[in-house]
């Protein structure tokens, strides 16, 4: 029997189940290889700009291991190239920048102990760190769905340009994971308790609100993105200030939805009050006691999330507030490996992405059954298997 064990809860996987999973993983990987008529990622030099295009529009530009490795290698090359001044990253198609990592492949790998489950997160976080420390201006055009891994390849860059088509979310607590790819770094640095709220609930921000929340640096109307991109590519030896001026100019010309208030404006004081507690149970008590429609809705949302994920996320957000991006990524890598040994990640992906019954059976099923000691175990060093940056 292969057992998945985290926090003392055993999730048995029979030999026959393991073989079926292995076959499924092989079929998925074979299909991915056979269906790749187009390259998964386009890496082009346009003038003095390096342009990265995530090129899997049919699956919302979901990141694969191959894409992550290609982007990392090219980014490091451009960073050290005297003839490359800026890096632009975008998504192919008209729906998504990048909807996240290719989670189904990762879970199939994790079930059978395939090293891809470790290597994917390791390589992804190394890329996230390279973006966060890139010496050249890095401009992410997040014109469409931007979630999970898509946030990781954008939010750590110097410039992030949202449009009216942008939808941002970190929905990982709904699939038994936590807001990773540096979510423990950028979310706690948003105003008040907004980051913790977004991390726990997976609340979706759209359009101009992505900038108002502090996740994007600029808002530009989608129809103006091609002209903006051309102007950026045509810049000669630009400084960060030159890029800021161009982005500011395009933002000034983008009046769409400018009169609408931030979607959470009227709730910010409530969020700060209700999400101020020393525990997840305390937050749930605050929400239930409040009685407002907003509080009821958030309590209902949190009640559907993995209790283990909520507790891991809470601790991650508290710890990440005072850590560097590098230290956060090391911490998050430890957490991914704990989740890969557990039950909820596989169950969440099954319920949300595979069977789509939206009815996960979490183990344990109640917050009270997830002890602090058991959560703390997820944060322990992996020794020589720790992420090194």
C-alpha positions in Angstrom: 0.0 0.0 0.0 1.2 3.5 -0.8 0.0 5.9 2.0 -0.2 9.7 1.9 0.4 11.0 5.4 0.2 14.5 6.7 -0.8 15.7 10.1 -1.3 12.2 11.2 -4.0 11.3 8.6 -3.4 8.3 6.4 -4.8 8.3 2.9 -4.3 4.8 1.5 -3.7 4.3 -2.2 -3.9 0.6 -3.4 -1.4 -0.9 -5.8 -4.1 -1.0 -8.5 -5.0 2.7 -7.9 -1.3 3.5 -8.1 -0.9 1.7 -11.4 -4.0 3.4 -12.8 -2.7 6.8 -11.7 0.7 6.0 -13.3 -0.9 5.1 -16.6 -3.0 8.3 -16.4 0.1 10.4 -15.8 1.9 8.7 -18.8 -1.2 9.4 -21.0 -1.3 13.0 -20.0 2.4 13.5 -20.6 2.2 11.7 -24.0 -0.8 13.8 -25.0 1.1 17.0 -24.1 4.1 15.9 -26.2 2.0 14.8 -29.2 -0.3 17.9 -29.2 2.6 20.4 -29.1 2.5 21.5 -32.7 3.2 25.0 -31.5 6.0 25.7 -29.0 4.7 26.1 -25.4 6.6 29.3 -25.0 7.8 31.8 -27.5 11.1 33.6 -26.7 11.8 36.5 -29.1 14.1 39.5 -29.4 12.3 42.6 -30.6 14.7 45.5 -30.8 16.4 45.8 -27.4 13.5 44.0 -25.7 13.3 40.3 -24.8 9.7 39.2 -25.2 8.3 36.0 -23.6 4.9 34.7 -24.8 3.3 31.8 -22.8 1.8 30.0 -25.7 -0.9 27.5 -24.5 -4.1 29.5 -25.1 -6.3 26.4 -25.2 -5.5 25.7 -21.6 -5.3 29.3 -20.5 -1.4 29.3 -20.8 -1.1 26.9 -17.9 2.6 26.6 -16.9 4.5 23.3 -17.6 7.9 22.3 -16.3 9.3 22.8 -19.8 7.9 26.4 -20.0 9.3 27.3 -16.5 12.8 26.0 -17.5 12.8 27.7 -20.8 11.7 31.1 -19.4 14.3 30.8 -16.6 17.2 30.1 -18.9 16.2 32.9 -21.3 15.6 35.4 -18.5 19.1 34.8 -17.1 20.6 35.1 -20.6 18.8 38.4 -21.3 19.7 39.7 -17.9 23.4 39.4 -18.7 23.1 40.5 -22.3 24.3 44.1 -23.0 22.0 44.3 -26.0 18.8 43.6 -24.0 17.4 46.4 -22.0 13.9 45.2 -20.9 11.9 41.9 -20.6 8.2 41.8 -21.4 6.1 38.7 -20.6 2.6 38.2 -22.0 0.1 35.4 -22.7 -1.2 34.1 -26.1 -4.9 34.3 -26.9 -7.5 36.7 -25.7 -8.6 35.0 -22.4 -5.6 34.5 -20.2 -2.2 35.8 -19.2 -1.6 32.5 -17.3 -4.2 30.7 -15.2 -1.6 28.8 -13.1 0.6 25.7 -13.0 -0.4 22.5 -14.7 -1.9 21.2 -11.5 -3.4 18.0 -12.8 -0.1 16.7 -14.0 1.5 17.6 -10.6 -1.1 15.7 -8.6 -0.9 12.6 -10.9 2.9 12.7 -10.4 2.5 13.1 -6.6 0.2 10.2 -6.2 2.8 7.8 -7.6 5.9 9.4 -6.0 7.1 10.7 -9.4 9.9 13.3 -8.7 8.1 15.8 -11.0 6.0 16.7 -7.9 9.1 18.0 -6.2 10.9 19.3 -9.3 8.0 21.4 -10.6 7.7 23.5 -7.4 11.5 23.8 -7.0 12.0 25.0 -10.6 8.9 27.3 -10.4 10.1 29.0 -7.2 13.6 29.4 -8.7 12.0 31.3 -11.6 9.9 33.4 -9.2 13.0 34.4 -7.4 14.9 35.2 -10.7 12.0 37.5 -11.7 12.0 39.2 -8.3 15.8 39.8 -8.4 16.1 40.6 -12.2 18.4 43.6 -12.7 16.6 44.6 -15.9 13.1 46.1 -16.0 10.5 43.2 -16.1 7.1 44.1 -17.5 4.2 41.7 -17.2 1.2 42.4 -19.4 -1.5 40.6 -17.4 -4.3 41.1 -20.0 -6.6 38.3 -18.9 -6.9 35.5 -16.2 -3.9 35.7 -13.9 -4.0 33.1 -11.1 -1.6 31.0 -9.1 1.5 30.3 -11.1 0.5 33.2 -13.4 0.8 35.5 -10.5 4.2 34.1 -9.7 5.6 35.0 -13.1 4.2 38.6 -12.9 3.8 40.0 -9.4 7.5 39.9 -8.5 8.5 41.9 -11.5 9.0 45.7 -11.5 6.0 46.5 -13.6 2.6 44.7 -13.8 0.0 46.1 -16.2 -3.6 45.1 -15.7 -6.5 45.6 -18.2 -10.3 45.4 -17.9 -9.9 41.7 -18.9 -7.7 40.9 -15.9 -9.0 38.5 -13.3 -6.7 38.0 -10.4 -7.1 35.3 -7.7 -5.1 33.0 -5.4 -7.7 30.2 -5.1 -5.5 27.5 -3.7 -7.3 26.9 -0.3 -10.2 25.5 -2.4 -7.9 22.7 -3.8 -6.1 21.8 -0.5 -3.0 23.9 -1.2 -2.1 27.5 -0.1 -1.3 30.7 -2.0 2.3 29.9 -3.0 4.7 31.3 -5.7 5.6 34.0 -3.2 2.1 34.6 -1.9 3.5 34.7 1.6 5.6 37.7 0.5 3.4 40.0 -1.6 0.0 39.3 0.1 1.0 40.4 3.6 2.4 43.6 2.2 -1.0 44.8 0.8 -2.9 47.3 3.0 -4.5 46.2 6.2 -5.8 42.6 6.2 -6.5 42.6 2.5 -3.8 40.1 1.7 -4.9 37.6 4.4 -8.5 38.0 3.1 -7.5 37.3 -0.5 -5.3 34.4 0.6 -7.9 32.6 2.7 -11.1 33.3 0.6 -9.6 33.2 -3.0 -11.7 36.3 -3.7 -11.4 37.4 -7.3 -10.3 40.9 -8.3 -11.1 42.2 -11.7 -9.8 45.0 -14.0 -8.8 48.2 -12.4 -9.3 46.7 -8.9 -6.2 44.6 -9.5 -4.2 47.9 -9.5 -6.2 49.5 -6.7 -5.4 46.5 -4.5 -1.7 47.1 -5.2 -1.1 43.9 -7.2 -0.7 45.6 -10.5 1.3 48.8 -10.9 -0.7 50.2 -13.8 -4.1 49.9 -15.6 -4.2 50.2 -19.3 -7.2 49.4 -21.5 -6.8 46.1 -23.4 -7.2 47.7 -26.8 -4.2 49.9 -26.1 -1.8 47.1 -25.1 -0.5 46.5 -28.7 0.5 50.2 -29.0 2.0 50.2 -25.5 4.0 47.1 -26.3 5.3 48.7 -29.5 6.3 51.8 -27.7 8.1 49.8 -25.0 10.0 47.8 -27.6 11.0 50.9 -29.5 12.6 52.6 -26.4 16.4 53.1 -26.8 18.4 52.3 -23.7 15.4 53.0 -21.3 15.8 53.5 -17.6 13.1 52.4 -15.2 11.9 56.0 -15.1 11.5 56.0 -18.9 9.3 52.9 -18.7 7.3 54.4 -15.8 6.6 57.5 -17.9 5.4 55.4 -20.9 3.1 53.3 -18.6 1.8 56.4 -16.8 1.0 58.1 -20.1 -1.0 55.0 -21.3 -2.8 54.8 -17.9 -3.8 58.4 -18.1 -5.4 57.7 -21.5 -7.3 54.7 -20.1 -10.4 56.1 -18.4 -12.5 52.9 -18.4 -14.1 52.2 -15.0 -12.1 55.1 -13.4 -15.3 56.4 -11.8 -16.1 53.1 -10.1 -14.9 52.7 -6.6 -12.7 49.8 -5.5 -15.0 46.7 -5.2 -13.9 46.2 -1.5 -13.8 49.8 -0.5 -16.9 49.7 1.6 -15.7 46.4 3.2 -12.1 47.3 4.0 -12.8 48.4 7.6 -14.8 45.2 8.1 -12.0 43.0 6.6 -9.4 44.6 8.9 -11.7 44.0 11.9 -13.0 40.6 11.1 -9.7 39.1 9.9 -7.8 40.4 12.9 -7.5 37.4 15.1 -4.8 35.1 16.5 -6.3 32.0 14.8 -8.4 30.8 11.9 -11.1 29.7 14.4 -11.1 33.3 15.8 -11.7 34.7 12.3 -14.6 32.3 11.8 -16.0 33.3 15.1 -15.7 37.0 14.2 -17.5 36.4 10.9 -20.3 34.3 12.4 -20.9 36.8 15.2 -20.9 39.9 12.9 -24.2 39.0 11.2 -23.7 41.2 8.1 -24.3 39.8 4.7 -20.7 40.3 3.8 -19.5 38.4 6.9 -22.0 35.6 6.3 -20.7 35.2 2.7 -17.1 35.0 3.8 -17.9 32.5 6.5 -19.8 30.4 4.0 -16.8 30.6 1.6 -14.2 29.6 4.3 -16.4 26.7 5.4 -15.9 25.2 2.0 -12.1 25.4 2.0 -9.7 22.8 3.3 -9.3 23.3 7.1 -5.7 22.2 6.8 -5.0 24.7 4.0 -6.6 27.5 5.9 -4.4 26.9 8.9 -1.3 26.6 6.8 -2.2 29.7 4.9 -2.8 31.7 8.1 0.6 30.8 9.5 2.3 31.4 6.1 0.9 34.9 5.9 1.9 35.8 9.5 5.4 34.5 9.0 5.9 35.9 5.5 5.2 39.5 6.6 8.7 39.8 8.0 10.6 37.5 5.6 12.5 38.2 2.4 11.1 36.8 -0.9 13.9 34.2 -0.8 13.1 33.0 2.7 9.4 32.9 1.8 10.0 30.7 -1.2 12.1 28.3 0.9 9.2 28.2 3.4 6.7 27.6 0.7 8.7 24.8 -0.9 8.5 23.0 2.5 4.8 23.5 2.5 4.3 22.2 -1.0 6.1 19.0 -0.1 3.9 18.6 3.1 0.8 19.1 0.9 2.0 16.5 -1.6 2.3 13.9 1.2 -1.3 14.7 2.4 -4.8 14.0 1.2 -6.5 17.4 0.7 -4.5 18.5 -2.4 -5.4 15.4 -4.3 -9.0 15.6 -3.1 -9.3 19.3 -3.9 -8.0 18.9 -7.5 -10.3 15.9 -8.0 -13.4 17.9 -6.8 -12.6 21.2 -8.6 -10.6 20.3 -11.7 -11.2 16.6 -12.5 -14.7 15.4 -11.6 -15.8 19.0 -11.1 -18.4 18.0 -8.5 -17.3 20.9 -6.3 -17.8 18.7 -3.3 -14.4 17.9 -1.7 -14.3 15.6 1.3 -11.5 17.2 3.5 -9.5 15.1 5.9 -9.6 16.4 8.6 -13.0 18.0 8.0 -13.1 20.5 10.9 -10.7 23.3 11.9 -10.6 22.1 15.5 -9.1 18.8 14.3 -6.1 20.5 12.8 -3.7 21.2 15.7 -1.1 23.9 15.8 1.6 21.2 16.4 0.6 19.4 13.2 0.6 22.6 11.2 4.0 23.5 12.6 5.4 20.2 11.2 4.7 21.4 7.7 7.1 24.3 8.2 10.0 22.2 9.4 13.3 22.1 7.4 13.7 19.4 4.7 17.4 19.3 5.4 19.4 18.7 2.2 16.1 18.6 0.3 15.3 22.3 1.1 15.0 24.7 -1.7 18.3 26.6 -2.2 18.3 30.0 -4.1 
